[in-house]
Amino acid sequence: MIEVADSRKDRLRPTLRRVGFFEEIVRTIVFVLVVTVLFDMAIPRSLVDGRSMESTFFTGDRLIVSRVNYMLEKPKRGEIVVFNSINPREREQGIMLIKRVIALPNDLVEFASGQLYINGVLVNEPYLNEACASFSCPDESWQLNDVQYFVMGDNRNASQDSRRFGPITIYDVVGEAVFRYWPPQKLGLVTGHNYED
């Protein structure tokens, strides 16, 4: 059996350079910042401000919004979406709105006697805060084209939505509200309403 000299054994072993404490702290901070920025780009957080989505959401509720969902598929009726304001001044300020998708591309949206109809069918909306008053939901109709979505707040009498600013397009949508993390007693997944039920 041949013995290898100790000095050669030492050279064959992989060595690790000991990183200084300060350098490790800097690397950790940079890593956390990069992960946070990437997380915010993919899954931004939003703060609800206003009454338009009561009683689903209230002022001060904090939500996580998924950008990824609509990279893979299109919004569905009943889902809650966050989108860039249609108002040019608000859009420049980065203001986003949160509403429920009511109608999809090529749908016919109608209000008659305060009731909502999609393609001539009366829509059951158990999530509404209260009945829509005649001044908020006058008899009116909208025919959507092949890229438009009709969005409305759940609190119809206190919501500025597609009834006022018109339909939005998929290009306006930031993402889908998927999780409420504040307040703690309401922590949980955000689920849309299934109109098929």
MARKEFI-733253 format. One line per 10 residues: for each residue x, y, z of N, C-alpha, C, O. Coordinates in steps of 0.05 Angstrom, whole numbers, plus 5000, padded with zeros to 4 digits. Example, Ala and Ser with C-alpha at 12.3 -4.5 7.8 and 13.67 -1.06 7.14 Angstrom:
! residues 2
5264,4886,5156,5246,4910,5156,5264,4934,5156,5285,4934,5169; 5257,4955,5142,5273,4979,5143,5258,5001,5157,5268,5023,5161
***
This chain:
! residues 197
5017,4976,5000,5000,5000,5000,5017,5025,5000,5037,5026,5015; 5010,5044,4983,5026,5068,4981,5014,5090,4997,4990,5096,4994; 5030,5103,5013,5021,5126,5029,5025,5152,5013,5046,5156,5002; 5005,5168,5013,5007,5194,5000,5016,5214,5021,5006,5214,5044; 5035,5231,5014,5045,5250,5033,5022,5268,5043,5004,5274,5028; 5024,5276,5068,5003,5293,5080,4998,5318,5065,4975,5327,5062; 5019,5330,5054,5016,5356,5040,4999,5351,5015,4983,5369,5007; 5002,5328,5002,4986,5322,4978,4957,5316,4985,4939,5325,4971; 4953,5302,5008,4926,5297,5017,4911,5324,5021,4887,5327,5014; 4925,5343,5033,4913,5369,5038,4904,5382,5012,4883,5395,5011
4921,5380,4991,4914,5392,4966,4890,5379,4952,4876,5392,4937; 4886,5353,4957,4864,5339,4944,4837,5345,4957,4816,5341,4945; 4837,5354,4981,4812,5360,4995,4801,5387,4985,4816,5406,4982; 4774,5388,4981,4763,5414,4974,4764,5433,4998,4760,5424,5020; 4770,5457,4992,4771,5477,5014,4750,5498,5011,4741,5504,4988; 4741,5508,5033,4721,5529,5033,4733,5554,5045,4747,5553,5065; 4728,5576,5031,4738,5601,5042,4719,5611,5063,4694,5612,5059; 4729,5618,5086,4711,5628,5107,4702,5656,5101,4719,5674,5097; 4676,5660,5099,4665,5686,5093,4663,5702,5118,4654,5692,5139; 4670,5727,5116,4669,5745,5139,4640,5751,5146,4622,5749,5130
4636,5758,5171,4610,5763,5182,4596,5786,5167,4573,5783,5159; 4610,5808,5162,4599,5831,5148,4591,5823,5120,4569,5831,5110; 4608,5808,5106,4602,5800,5078,4577,5782,5077,4561,5784,5059; 4574,5765,5097,4550,5747,5098,4525,5763,5103,4504,5757,5091; 4526,5783,5120,4503,5800,5125,4495,5815,5099,4471,5816,5092; 4514,5826,5085,4508,5840,5060,4496,5822,5039,4476,5829,5026; 4507,5798,5036,4496,5778,5017,4467,5771,5025,4450,5768,5007; 4462,5767,5050,4435,5760,5059,4415,5782,5053,4393,5777,5044; 4423,5807,5059,4406,5830,5053,4400,5832,5024,4377,5836,5016; 4420,5829,5007,4416,5831,4978,4397,5808,4969,4379,5813,4952
4401,5784,4979,4384,5761,4972,4355,5767,4979,4337,5762,4963; 4350,5777,5004,4323,5782,5013,4310,5804,4995,4287,5802,4988; 4325,5825,4988,4315,5846,4971,4307,5835,4943,4286,5842,4933; 4324,5819,4932,4319,5808,4905,4294,5790,4906,4277,5792,4888; 4292,5773,4926,4269,5755,4929,4243,5772,4933,4223,5766,4921; 4245,5793,4949,4221,5810,4954,4212,5824,4928,4188,5825,4923; 4231,5835,4913,4224,5848,4888,4212,5828,4868,4191,5835,4856; 4223,5805,4865,4212,5785,4847,4185,5776,4857,4167,5772,4840; 4181,5772,4883,4155,5764,4894,4134,5786,4888,4112,5780,4880; 4142,5811,4892,4123,5833,4887,4116,5835,4858,4093,5843,4851
4135,5829,4840,4128,5830,4811,4109,5808,4804,4090,5813,4788; 4112,5785,4815,4095,5762,4808,4069,5762,4825,4048,5755,4814; 4071,5769,4850,4048,5768,4868,4047,5794,4884,4055,5794,4907; 4037,5816,4872,4035,5841,4887,4015,5839,4909,3996,5823,4909; 4018,5857,4929,3999,5859,4951,3983,5885,4947,3993,5905,4937; 3958,5884,4955,3940,5907,4951,3925,5913,4977,3920,5895,4993; 3919,5938,4981,3903,5948,5003,3876,5957,4993,3875,5974,4975; 3855,5947,5005,3828,5955,4997,3822,5982,5010,3826,5986,5034; 3813,6001,4993,3807,6028,5003,3780,6036,4990,3779,6044,4967; 3759,6035,5006,3733,6043,4995,3711,6022,5001,3717,6000,5010
3686,6030,4994,3663,6013,5001,3653,5996,4978,3634,5981,4981; 3665,5999,4954,3652,5987,4931,3650,5957,4931,3633,5946,4916; 3666,5943,4947,3665,5913,4947,3653,5902,4973,3654,5878,4977; 3641,5920,4989,3628,5909,5013,3604,5892,5005,3591,5900,4985; 3598,5871,5017,3609,5860,5042,3630,5838,5037,3635,5823,5055; 3641,5837,5013,3662,5817,5007,3688,5827,5019,3702,5812,5032; 3695,5853,5014,3719,5865,5025,3712,5892,5037,3692,5905,5030; 3728,5900,5057,3724,5925,5071,3750,5941,5070,3771,5930,5066; 3747,5967,5074,3771,5985,5075,3790,5974,5096,3782,5967,5118; 3815,5972,5088,3836,5962,5106,3843,5932,5101,3864,5923,5111
3826,5918,5087,3833,5890,5080,3858,5890,5063,3861,5907,5045; 3875,5871,5068,3900,5868,5052,3899,5842,5036,3893,5821,5048; 3905,5844,5011,3902,5821,4993,3928,5815,4978,3945,5833,4973; 3931,5790,4971,3953,5782,4952,3939,5777,4925,3919,5764,4923; 3952,5789,4905,3941,5788,4877,3960,5771,4860,3984,5775,4861; 3949,5752,4846,3966,5735,4829,3966,5745,4800,3945,5746,4787; 3990,5753,4790,3993,5760,4762,3994,5735,4744,3987,5736,4721; 4003,5713,4756,4008,5689,4741,3982,5677,4730,3982,5666,4708; 3960,5678,4746,3935,5665,4738,3927,5672,4710,3919,5655,4694; 3929,5698,4703,3919,5706,4676,3940,5706,4655,3935,5714,4632
3964,5696,4661,3983,5690,4641,3976,5663,4628,3982,5657,4605; 3963,5646,4644,3957,5619,4636,3928,5616,4625,3923,5599,4608; 3910,5632,4636,3882,5630,4627,3869,5658,4629,3880,5676,4640; 3845,5660,4619,3830,5685,4618,3812,5687,4643,3805,5666,4655; 3805,5712,4651,3787,5715,4674,3760,5700,4669,3751,5699,4647; 3749,5690,4691,3723,5676,4689,3702,5693,4703,3708,5709,4721; 3677,5690,4695,3655,5704,4708,3654,5697,4737,3656,5673,4745; 3652,5717,4754,3651,5713,4783,3677,5717,4797,3677,5721,4822; 3700,5717,4783,3726,5721,4796,3729,5751,4803,3717,5768,4791; 3746,5756,4823,3751,5783,4832,3779,5791,4821,3799,5778,4827
3779,5813,4806,3803,5821,4792,3812,5849,4802,3796,5865,4810; 3838,5853,4800,3850,5879,4805,3860,5889,4777,3872,5874,4763; 3853,5914,4771,3861,5925,4745,3868,5954,4747,3861,5968,4766; 3883,5964,4727,3892,5992,4727,3868,6009,4721,3851,6002,4704; 3866,6032,4735,3844,6050,4732,3841,6058,4702,3861,6061,4688; 3817,6062,4693,3812,6070,4666,3816,6100,4663,3822,6110,4642; 3813,6115,4685,3817,6144,4686,3847,6150,4681,3864,6141,4696; 3854,6165,4659,3882,6169,4652,3898,6182,4675,3921,6174,4679; 3887,6200,4690,3901,6214,4712,3907,6194,4734,3929,6193,4745; 3887,6177,4741,3891,6157,4762,3911,6136,4753,3926,6126,4768
3909,6129,4727,3927,6109,4716,3956,6117,4718,3974,6102,4725; 3961,6143,4713,3989,6154,4715,3999,6152,4744,4023,6149,4749; 3980,6155,4763,3988,6153,4792,3990,6125,4801,3996,6120,4825; 3985,6105,4784,3987,6077,4791,3963,6067,4807,3966,6047,4821; 3941,6080,4806,3917,6072,4821,3905,6047,4807,3900,6047,4783; 3899,6027,4824,3886,6003,4814,3859,6000,4828,3855,6010,4850; 3840,5987,4815,3814,5982,4826,3809,5952,4829,3823,5935,4816; 3790,5945,4846,3783,5917,4850,3753,5914,4846,3737,5928,4858; 3746,5895,4828,3717,5890,4822,3714,5861,4815,3733,5845,4813; 3688,5853,4813,3681,5826,4805,3676,5825,4775,3662,5843,4765
3686,5804,4762,3680,5800,4734,3651,5791,4731,3643,5770,4742; 3634,5806,4717,3606,5800,4714,3600,5788,4687,3584,5769,4685; 3614,5798,4666,3608,5788,4639,3634,5786,4624,3654,5800,4628; 3634,5767,4605,3658,5760,4589,3655,5770,4561,3634,5780,4553; 3677,5768,4546,3676,5778,4518,3653,5767,4503,3645,5743,4505; 3640,5784,4487,3617,5778,4470,3591,5775,4485,3571,5768,4472; 3591,5778,4511,3566,5777,4526,3549,5802,4522,3559,5823,4516; 3523,5799,4526,3505,5822,4527,3497,5826,4556,3486,5808,4569; 3503,5850,4567,3497,5857,4595,3473,5875,4595,3472,5895,4580; 3453,5869,4611,3429,5886,4613,3420,5890,4641,3421,5871,4657
3411,5914,4648,3397,5920,4672,3368,5926,4665,3363,5942,4648; 3349,5913,4679,3321,5918,4675,3307,5917,4702,3309,5896,4716; 3295,5939,4710,3282,5941,4737,3301,5934,4760,3294,5920,4779; 3326,5942,4757,3346,5938,4777,3358,5909,4778,3375,5903,4795; 3349,5892,4759,3359,5865,4758,3380,5862,4736,3378,5875,4715; 3400,5845,4740,3421,5841,4721,3415,5816,4704,3408,5795,4714; 3418,5819,4678,3414,5797,4659,3440,5795,4642,3450,5815,4632; 3449,5771,4638,3472,5765,4620,3461,5747,4598,3451,5725,4603; 3463,5757,4574,3453,5742,4550,3424,5734,4554,3416,5712,4547; 3408,5752,4566,3380,5747,4570,3372,5731,4594,3348,5726,4598
3392,5721,4609,3386,5704,4633,3390,5720,4658,3411,5733,4662; 3370,5720,4676,3372,5734,4702,3395,5721,4718,3396,5697,4721; 3412,5738,4730,3435,5729,4745,3430,5729,4775,3421,5749,4786; 3435,5706,4788,3433,5704,4817,3459,5715,4829,3480,5704,4823; 3457,5735,4846,3481,5747,4858,3479,5748,4888,3473,5769,4900; 3485,5726,4902,3483,5724,4931,3503,5741,4946,3500,5746,4970; 3524,5750,4932,3546,5765,4945,3539,5795,4947,3554,5810,4959; 3517,5804,4936,3510,5833,4936,3506,5843,4964,3494,5829,4981; 3515,5867,4969,3512,5881,4995,3483,5888,5000,3472,5884,5022; 3469,5898,4979,3441,5905,4980,3430,5907,4952,3445,5906,4933
3404,5908,4950,3391,5910,4923,3400,5936,4910,3405,5956,4923; 3403,5934,4884,3412,5957,4868,3389,5977,4864,3368,5970,4854; 3394,6002,4873,3373,6023,4871,3370,6031,4842,3388,6028,4826; 3347,6042,4835,3341,6049,4807,3360,6070,4797,3367,6070,4773; 3369,6089,4814,3388,6109,4805,3416,6098,4800,3431,6109,4784; 3423,6075,4813,3449,6062,4808,3448,6043,4785,3469,6039,4772; 3425,6031,4781,3423,6010,4760,3399,6016,4741,3380,6001,4740; 3401,6039,4727,3379,6045,4709,3378,6024,4686,3397,6010,4681; 3355,6022,4673,3352,6004,4650,3373,6012,4629,3371,6034,4618; 3391,5994,4623,3412,6000,4604,3424,5974,4595,3421,5953,4608
3438,5974,4572,3451,5950,4562,3478,5956,4549,3483,5978,4540; 3495,5936,4549,3522,5938,4537,3527,5912,4522,3524,5890,4533; 3536,5914,4497,3544,5891,4482,3575,5891,4482,3587,5909,4471; 3587,5870,4494,3616,5869,4495,3628,5859,4469,3616,5842,4456; 3652,5868,4463,3666,5857,4440,3684,5834,4449,3681,5825,4472; 3701,5824,4431,3715,5799,4438,3740,5803,4456,3754,5783,4461; 3745,5827,4466,3767,5830,4486,3757,5844,4511,3773,5851,4529; 3731,5849,4514,3721,5865,4536,3709,5848,4559,3698,5826,4554; 3712,5858,4583,3700,5846,4607,3685,5868,4622,3693,5891,4623; 3662,5860,4633,3645,5879,4648,3650,5873,4677,3645,5850,4686
3658,5893,4693,3665,5889,4721,3647,5908,4738,3642,5930,4730; 3639,5898,4761,3623,5914,4780,3631,5908,4809,3640,5886,4815; 3627,5928,4826,3631,5923,4855,3607,5909,4866,3585,5909,4855; 3612,5895,4889,3590,5880,4902,3571,5899,4917,3548,5892,4922; 3580,5923,4923,3563,5943,4935,3554,5962,4913,3565,5984,4910; 3535,5954,4897,3527,5967,4872,3520,5997,4876,3524,6013,4858; 3509,6004,4899,3500,6031,4903,3523,6050,4911,3519,6074,4914; 3547,6039,4915,3570,6055,4923,3595,6047,4906,3617,6047,4916; 3590,6039,4881,3613,6030,4865,3614,6045,4838,3594,6047,4823; 3638,6055,4832,3643,6065,4805,3655,6042,4790,3677,6033,4796
3642,6033,4769,3651,6009,4755,3643,6010,4726,3640,6032,4715; 3641,5988,4712,3636,5988,4684,3609,6001,4676,3606,6009,4653; 3591,6005,4695,3567,6020,4689,3573,6049,4684,3558,6062,4670; 3596,6059,4695,3604,6087,4692,3626,6090,4671,3624,6107,4653; 3647,6074,4674,3670,6078,4656,3672,6058,4633,3690,6059,4617; 3652,6040,4632,3651,6021,4610,3667,5996,4615,3679,5993,4636; 3666,5977,4596,3681,5952,4600,3711,5956,4601,3721,5977,4590; 3725,5937,4613,3754,5938,4612,3764,5916,4593,3748,5899,4584; 3790,5916,4587,3801,5895,4570,3820,5878,4586,3828,5885,4608; 3828,5856,4575,3847,5838,4589,3874,5853,4593,3889,5846,4612
3880,5873,4577,3905,5888,4579,3905,5907,4603,3926,5916,4612; 3881,5913,4614,3879,5930,4638,3883,5913,4663,3890,5925,4684; 3879,5887,4662,3879,5870,4685,3907,5866,4696,3925,5858,4681; 3910,5870,4722,3936,5865,4736,3937,5836,4745,3957,5823,4742; 3915,5826,4756,3915,5799,4766,3889,5792,4781,3871,5809,4783; 3889,5769,4792,3866,5759,4807,3871,5760,4837,3892,5752,4846; 3852,5771,4853,3855,5771,4882,3852,5742,4891,3832,5729,4886; 3873,5731,4905,3873,5703,4912,3874,5697,4942,3866,5675,4950; 3883,5717,4958,3887,5711,4986,3884,5737,5003,3896,5757,4996; 3869,5735,5024,3867,5758,5043,3884,5751,5067,3880,5730,5080
3904,5768,5073,3921,5763,5096,3917,5782,5119,3930,5780,5140; 3899,5802,5116,3892,5820,5137,3864,5829,5134,3855,5835,5112; 3848,5830,5155,3854,5825,5183,3857,5795,5189,3846,5779,5174; 3871,5788,5210,3877,5760,5216,3852,5742,5218,3853,5719,5210; 3830,5753,5229,3806,5736,5232,3793,5729,5205,3775,5712,5204; 3801,5743,5184,3790,5738,5157,3810,5725,5139,3806,5723,5115; 3833,5716,5150,3854,5704,5135,3844,5681,5118,3830,5663,5129; 3850,5680,5092,3842,5657,5076,3841,5663,5047,3846,5685,5038; 3836,5642,5032,3834,5644,5003,3810,5661,4995,3789,5660,5008; 3813,5676,4973,3791,5691,4961,3780,5673,4938,3795,5666,4920
3755,5667,4940,3743,5651,4919,3722,5667,4904,3706,5682,4916; 3721,5664,4878,3701,5677,4862,3674,5662,4864,3673,5640,4876; 3653,5674,4854,3627,5662,4854,3624,5645,4828,3629,5655,4806; 3615,5620,4832,3610,5603,4809,3582,5607,4799,3563,5598,4812; 3578,5619,4776,3552,5625,4766,3537,5601,4755,3513,5601,4749; 3552,5578,4753,3540,5554,4744,3523,5540,4765,3505,5525,4760; 3529,5547,4791,3515,5534,4814,3487,5545,4816,3472,5536,4834
***
